[in-house]
């Protein structure tokens, strides 16, 4: 049977992608998951190498919203859940005689290096009074995770991704900084993408979407299972 390639982000939950593969098999459809950066998922639909893909769009017009937050090194204690605002990452004034503490760099994964996110994130960083030099590309995800788990960086990512590696995670309080996704396909006979509803639902689950169970509508996300001690 012909394999229908599906372009997905690198940080999708493997178990959820496996459910999508099984659901396809049950319907006589052979799917193949391909982890690709956002621009390659778009070009894959255009050149026909992908049958379906999760595409990044602005969250306010997306089928799915995925809350973003900051991951940090694991902690021995759990604090009360609370959303994090970028202003809290500004360096605090030190008491006289205390040694200076360098603020941790904030790393951004390739999945979030897209214009629809980078522009608004840069504006949010500027409003929060954070120096631009503190924000940088994560490079290889494994390296960024290692730095984060060692307490040497903060990583912008989804909750499911942070939990997979036992990192602490706190959601960003600004919902405009959520990820937005649509599931798309090359234009069908009627000129519009034809994506099965069951596949859309399962891909929403795989990407960690909020509110994917109610037709993809977003729901409020303001809490997190752990508080992020991120201030430098």
C-alpha positions in Angstrom: 0.0 0.0 0.0 1.2 3.5 -0.7 2.5 5.3 2.4 1.0 8.7 3.0 3.7 10.8 4.7 2.7 13.1 7.5 4.9 16.0 8.5 5.0 16.6 12.2 7.1 18.7 14.7 10.1 17.1 16.3 8.6 17.3 19.8 5.4 15.4 19.2 4.5 12.6 21.7 5.6 9.3 20.2 2.8 7.3 21.8 0.2 9.7 20.3 1.8 9.4 16.8 1.6 5.6 17.2 -2.1 5.9 17.9 -2.5 7.8 14.6 -0.6 5.1 12.7 -2.8 2.4 14.2 -6.0 4.4 13.4 -4.8 4.7 9.8 -4.2 0.9 9.6 -7.7 0.2 10.9 -9.0 2.4 8.0 -6.8 0.8 5.4 -4.5 3.8 5.2 -0.7 3.4 5.7 0.7 6.5 7.3 4.3 7.4 7.8 5.4 10.1 10.3 8.2 12.4 9.3 9.7 14.8 11.8 10.5 18.1 10.0 11.0 21.7 10.8 8.1 24.1 10.1 9.4 25.4 6.7 10.0 21.9 5.4 6.5 20.8 6.4 5.0 23.6 4.3 7.3 22.9 1.3 6.5 19.2 1.6 2.8 19.9 1.0 3.6 22.1 -1.9 5.9 19.6 -3.7 3.7 16.6 -3.0 6.2 14.8 -0.7 3.8 15.0 2.2 0.1 13.9 2.2 -0.6 15.8 5.4 1.2 18.2 7.8 0.9 20.1 10.9 1.5 23.8 9.9 2.4 26.7 12.2 -0.1 29.6 12.1 -0.9 32.4 14.5 -2.7 31.0 17.6 -5.8 33.2 17.3 -6.7 31.7 13.9 -5.5 28.2 14.5 -7.4 24.9 14.8 -5.2 24.0 17.7 -3.4 26.0 20.4 -0.5 24.6 22.3 0.6 26.4 25.4 4.3 27.3 25.6 6.3 27.7 28.8 9.8 27.6 30.2 11.5 24.4 31.2 14.2 24.5 33.9 16.2 22.0 36.0 14.3 19.5 38.1 13.5 20.5 41.7 13.2 18.5 44.9 10.0 20.2 45.9 6.8 21.1 44.0 5.5 24.7 44.4 2.0 26.0 43.9 1.0 26.1 40.2 1.3 29.6 38.7 1.7 31.1 35.2 5.0 32.8 34.5 5.4 36.3 33.0 8.5 37.3 31.1 8.9 40.4 33.4 9.8 37.9 36.2 13.0 36.9 34.4 14.5 40.3 34.8 17.6 40.2 37.1 16.7 41.0 40.7 18.7 43.5 42.7 21.2 41.8 44.9 21.7 42.7 48.5 24.9 44.4 49.5 27.7 41.9 49.7 25.9 39.2 47.7 27.8 37.8 44.7 26.2 38.7 41.3 24.2 36.0 39.6 24.2 35.8 35.8 20.7 35.3 34.4 20.2 32.0 32.6 20.0 32.2 28.8 16.6 31.4 27.2 16.8 28.9 24.4 14.3 28.8 21.5 13.8 25.5 19.6 13.7 25.3 15.8 9.9 24.7 16.0 9.5 28.3 17.3 11.9 29.9 14.9 9.1 30.9 12.5 8.0 34.5 11.6 4.4 34.1 13.1 6.0 33.5 16.5 9.4 35.2 16.4 8.0 38.7 15.8 5.5 38.6 18.7 8.0 36.9 21.0 10.6 39.6 20.3 8.0 42.3 21.1 7.0 40.5 24.3 10.7 40.3 25.3 11.2 44.0 24.7 8.1 44.9 26.7 9.4 42.7 29.6 12.7 44.6 29.6 14.9 41.6 28.8 18.1 42.1 26.8 18.0 40.6 23.3 21.3 38.8 23.9 19.7 36.6 26.6 17.4 34.9 24.0 19.1 32.6 21.5 18.4 29.6 19.2 18.6 26.2 21.0 20.5 24.4 18.3 20.2 20.6 18.6 17.3 19.8 21.0 19.4 17.2 22.9 22.1 19.8 23.7 19.5 22.3 24.8 17.8 19.8 27.0 21.1 18.9 28.6 21.9 22.5 29.4 18.4 23.0 30.8 18.5 19.9 33.0 21.9 20.9 34.3 20.5 24.3 35.4 22.5 26.3 32.9 19.6 27.4 30.6 15.9 27.8 30.3 14.1 26.2 27.4 11.0 27.5 25.6 8.9 24.4 25.0 5.6 22.6 25.6 4.6 21.0 28.9 4.6 17.5 27.5 8.1 17.9 26.1 9.4 19.1 29.4 7.7 16.4 31.4 9.1 13.7 29.1 12.5 14.6 30.5 11.4 15.3 34.1 12.1 19.1 33.8 10.2 21.7 35.7 7.8 23.7 33.5 5.7 26.8 33.9 3.3 28.2 31.3 3.8 31.7 29.9 1.0 33.9 31.1 0.7 35.6 27.7 -1.6 33.4 25.6 -0.6 35.3 22.5 2.7 33.3 22.8 1.0 30.0 22.4 1.8 27.9 19.4 -0.9 27.7 16.7 -1.3 24.7 14.4 -3.5 23.7 11.5 -3.6 20.2 9.9 -3.4 20.6 6.1 -3.1 18.6 2.9 -2.5 19.4 -0.7 -5.6 20.8 -2.4 -8.2 18.1 -3.2 -10.6 17.8 -6.1 -12.6 20.7 -4.8 -9.6 22.9 -4.4 -9.5 22.7 -0.6 -7.4 20.5 1.6 -9.1 17.2 2.6 -8.0 16.0 6.0 -9.9 13.2 7.8 -11.3 14.4 11.1 -10.0 11.4 13.0 -6.4 12.3 11.8 -6.8 16.0 12.7 -8.0 15.0 16.2 -5.1 12.5 16.8 -2.4 15.0 15.5 -3.8 17.6 17.8 -3.3 15.2 20.7 0.2 14.4 19.5 1.2 18.0 19.5 -0.1 18.7 23.0 -3.0 20.9 21.9 -5.2 22.6 24.4 -8.9 21.9 23.9 -8.5 19.4 21.0 -11.3 17.4 22.3 -13.9 20.1 21.5 -13.5 20.6 17.8 -10.1 22.1 18.3 -11.2 25.2 20.2 -8.7 26.6 22.6 -9.3 26.6 26.3 -7.9 28.8 29.0 -4.5 27.7 30.3 -3.2 29.5 33.3 -1.9 26.9 35.6 1.1 24.5 35.6 1.9 21.5 37.8 5.1 23.1 39.0 6.3 26.7 39.6 9.4 27.8 37.7 12.1 29.4 39.8 13.5 31.3 36.8 14.5 34.6 38.1 18.3 35.2 38.0 
